[in-house]
């Protein structure tokens, strides 16, 4: 039968090296499953640089027809496998299987699931195995395994070192905005799209944004000089204040302003991955970890894996990074009172706390100017509404202008807002919406305005 005459992979490997492969060294390295695409790109870059010849083949079968895992390179070249005793003749070539990975921006990359590469150049011959391994019976994390066989150990070690270097240089996550979420056998790293937040849209009291930038952007700008002067690069920044005052917008602005910095955003279920996030941040530095509403994990929520409060887990991870590690932790909270005892007991983890309070008169004027852009404003006394919104957040003023535009829209385009539209919007938000709406929009008036209706 033709099947029995088909050359085994062991014979092909023997032919490639010209010697019995049983005694040749094999070097193996495992990578987390989220690095599959990076390993593939590093391998592609290696082949492009070497300019030799490559032949890629898939395989089926191996050490046992009953095996629940992929055969290792060592098992493929074994003189006698369990399969041969049953008359199956060992592993045979088969079509190469691929999986796809979507990069930031929607580009799709094909990654090999399981294949052997026969590489030959003027200076070396290598047999390389790339395979994605599922954890056995759902225990442990899925891995991507890279194996290399060479004529001597030094060549195998040089190959692996080259791949590790290229994996860093060709990393698809570096400089991107990411989020993490857990899965049964590992974690996923997801690309995130944030809206562009121009600096002029950050409305804060005079000098506050400059102080925040000094602790974040300026440290990044002068990181080399700071490190040479023996100053630490690892730092923690806390933005605190009432809801709707611009903490999230400031965080988004900083994330986009430091484009060379990898940003990891932790929310929801991702909050249980603080340790992994810190590992990835260290690996992809310069980096920034953003955790919004840190007070939500400072209460009774715990890490299910070790029953350690997540806030203390965060502080431990900040402790674990060396001072020369260029990782910025940016935290936001509406409830600094909840955090203060824990932070005070571990001084130095948060280097600077900035209060972003409710906007003063000047900030409210700037907010009305900002959020009325694109509208025709037909009002003689905008100052009245600036006064009436004392105690209101930027989020409230934004919604006030949006709702005013909605009331004016049926009257024609371009939308022109008048006092009656503003009064209608103010009435609906404050009096019809009730206390809950005011709380949701960060409106804490002690002396609410009188209804004009």
Secondary structure, DSSP 8 states (H G I E B T S, - for coil): -HHHHS--HHHHHHHHHTS-GGGS-EEEEEEEGGGHHHHHHHHHHHHHHH--EEEEEEEE--S-TT-SS---HHHHT-SS-HHHHTT--S-EEE--EEEEEE-TTS-EEEEEEEEEEEEE-SS-EEEEEEEEE--GGG-S--EEEEEEEESSHHHHHHHHHHHHHHHHHT-SSTTSEEEEEEETTEEEEEE-------GGG---STTHHHHHHHHTHHHHHTHHHHHHTT----EEEEEE-STTSSHHHHHHHHHHH-TTSEEEEE-GGGGGGHHHHHHHHHHT-SEEEEES-GGGGSSS-EETTTTEEHHHHHHHHHHHS-TTS-EEEEEEES-HHHHHHHHHHTTTSS-EEEE--S--HHHHHHHHHHHTTTSEEE-S-THHHHHHTTTB-HHHHHHHHHHHHHHHHTT-SS-EEEHHHHHHHHHIIIIISHHHHHHHTTB--SS------
